[in-house]
Amino acid sequence: MISKSGRYWSTGITVTYIPLAGRINDEPCSGWHAKLGYQDDGANNDPDTGQIATEGTLYTRFPVRDAKIRSGLSIALDTLIADAERLGIEFRVVGPRTEPWLFYRADGEEADCPPPDGWRETLAAEANRIGFRSYAPPPPHGTCRHDAARCLSRMSDAVPTDTSAQDDDAQAQQKKNTTREGILVRRGQIWEDLDTRQNQRRVVIESVADGEAQVRDHYGTKHSTLSVSRMHRHSTGFRLVEPGELKYGAPTASSNETAQR
């Protein structure tokens, strides 16, 4: 472990809805999984001094169903937060805001783990309860959804519009900012270069526009610009870092590539 504080850290929690978590009186019931990834402060290993970076994952072993007076989601989140504290894992977020993230797995876009109806509102309410940040509620019917339905509460500057021209432009921007693997690259996400020549370098997405991602070294101040069109796992070996199952990110200026978790 490489850590000045002697503790691991995580950027947040990711949850997944399980439609069939078990049966009560032969009636099917749903449940929730909660998961967080944690890591130390090491940018890379230093074998000569015995300084080796380590990381791990903490998650509920089984889906948590609703209790009589509490939801399974609330129970899963409270349990994970309490266990993280017991294990010396602190929540830490890079940037001007300090609240950890509460995400749904793959932002609700994976066919094998669809979220329930009203999941954005549900996660927003839970995030407010535990002092985290999460998704903004979806925009009113008929407005531009490309940003507002995907943005994070209090972080989005998206302005709803009902004009077809603006909607087309928004969709074009979204396409430019999406990798070949179908990952929408967005601000605040952390990615890791698995190429050993890069010593597993991690970068943070600071902004994305017109298919170009502005990134900063996760453990430093170096900035670079990356092309979203070249950001994909099979080209450079980038992957999404697990804390909060962050879904967006980018690589080095030389490789200009990224990947999904």
N, C-alpha and C positions, 0 to 999 in steps of 0.2 A: 504493500500500500504506500502511495506517495500522497501525503496530505499534511498541510501546515496545521490544520485544526485537529487532526486525528479522527476526522469523521468523513463518511461518504456523503455525496449530495445527489439530488435528483431535481429535475425541472418540473415534475408533475405526475399525474396519474392518468392512465387510460382505462376506460371501462368498455365492456362488451355485454350486450344483452343476449341471454340464452332463453329462447322461447319455451323449451322443455327442460326444466331444471330438476324435475322430479314429479311425484304424484302424492296428493293428499286425499285420502278416502277415495282412491282410484281416479281422482280428478287431476289432470295435468296442471302443473304450475310453472311459472317462469322464474328466472333469476338473473343475477348479474355477476360477472367476473370483474375484478379490479387488479391492475398491474402497474408497477413502476420499475423503471430501470435506475440503477445508481452507479456511481463511479467515484474514483478518487481525483486528485488534482494533477495526476501525472500526464504530461504531454507525450512522453515516450519512456522507454526503459533506460536505465543506466546500470547494466550488469556489473560494471567494475565496482560500484559502490553498494550493490545489492538493492538498488531502488527500482522496484518493479511495479508498474501500474496495474491495478485490478479494478474490476467492475462486477456487477451482478444484477439479478432481477428478483423482485419480491412480488408475489401474486397470490390471490386466493386459490387454494387447491381445488375447490369445488364451487360451482355457482351458488350464490347466496340468494335464497328465496325470501319473499316478504314475511315478516313476522306479524303478530296481531296488531301492533301499533306502530311499527316502523317498516319502511320499505327495505327490500334487499339491497338496493343501491346505496342507501344511507349506511346500512350496517357494513357493507363491503368497504366503503370509503373510510368510515371511522376506524375500522379494524386495521386497514393498511396504514393509515396515518399513525395510529398508536404503535403498531409494530415497527414502523420506520423509526420512530423516536426511541423505542427500546433498543434497536440495533445501531443507533448512532447515525442514522441517515437524516440529513437536513434537506429542506427544500430551498433551492437557490435558482434564481432566474437572471440571465444576462440582460441588461437593459435598464431603462429608467424606472420601470415598474418592478415590484418585487413579488407580486402574487404568483404562486405556482399555477400551472395549467391543468385543466380538467378536459380531457379529450375523449371522443368516442373512437373506437378502433377504425383506422383508415377513414376517419371523418364520415363514417356511415356509407362509404362508397363500395365496400366489398360485398359481393352478392352472397357469400356464405355466412355473413354475420350482420344482417340488416338490423338497424335500430328500430325500436318501437315508434308508434305515432307520437308526435309531440316531444321527441327526444331532445331537441335543442332547448326547449323551454324547461324540460326536466333537469338537464345538466346545468343550465344557467341558474336554476333555483338551488341546486346542490352546491354549486360553486360559491354562490353568495352565502350559503349557510356555513361552509367550511373555510371561507376566506381565500378561495381560488379564483381564477379567471376561466371563462369558457366561451361557448359560442353565443353570438347574438341571436335573438329570435328571428325567424324568417320574415321577409318584408311582406307588406300587404299584397293581396292578389292583384296581378296586373302590373306590378312594378318589376324593375330589373332585378333578377335574383342572383346573377353570377357572382357578385361580391357579397351582398348582404347575407345570403344563405350560408356562406362559407366563412365569413369573417369572425373574429373573436370580439366578444362584448367589450365595449369601451375602447376598442383599438381600431375599429373600422371607420374610415371617412367616406365610405361609399354613399352616394346619393341616389335614391330610387328615381327611376325615370320610366315613363310609359311610351317613349318615342321609339319607333322601330330602328331608326338610324343609330341612336345611342346604344340600344340593345345589341345591334349587330357589331358595333365597335367594341362593346364590352366582351362579346363572345370571341371576337378576333384577338383581343388582348389576352383573354384566358387561354386561347389556343397557343399563342406565342409563348406563354409562360408555363406551358405544360411539357414535360419530358416525353420521350418516345415510349416510356413505360406507363404513360398516363398519369403522372404525378404532377399536380399543380404546385409549383414552387412559390413559397410565400415567406414573408418576413418572420424572423424569430426561430426558424427551424435549424437544427444542428445536424450536420452530415459528417461522415467519417470516411477517409480514404484508406481502403484496405491494402493498398499497394505498400509493401514493406519498404520500398525506397522512399516513401513519404512518411515513414514512421507513424502510420495511422493518424495522420493530421486531421484535425477537426476544424470545421469552419461554421460560422453562423451567417445566415441570410439576413442582410440588413434591409434590402429593398429589391423589388423586381419590377421591370417595366420593359415593354417592347422586346421581350425575349432575352433580356440581359439581367443577370443577377449580380448585385453588389454584395460582396461577402467580406467578412473579417475573420482572421484567425481566432479560434475559440480561446486560445491561451496567450494572445498577444494583441498587437494593434495593427498588424499588417493587413492592408486592404487589397482586394483584387476584383476584377470584373469577369464574370463567367457567362458563357453562352448556354442558355437553357436547352437549345436544340442538341447540344453535345453532352448533356448531363444524363447519363444512364449507366446502370450497373455494369452491363456487359462490356462496355468500352473501357472503363477505368477502375471498376471494383469499388465504387462508392456505395455506401449503405446509410440508411437512416439510423441515427443513434437512438437507442431504446428509451431513454427517459421520456415519459409521457407519450411514447410511441410517436414522436414528432415526425411529421410526414413530409417535410419539405426541406431542401438544403442545397449545398453546392460544393464543388471541389476547388482545386488550385487554379491559378491564372494560367498555368501552362497546360493543364489537362482540360479545364473547362467542362467538367462533367460531374453528374450526380446520380444518386439512385434511391430507390424506395426501400423502406425497411422490409 
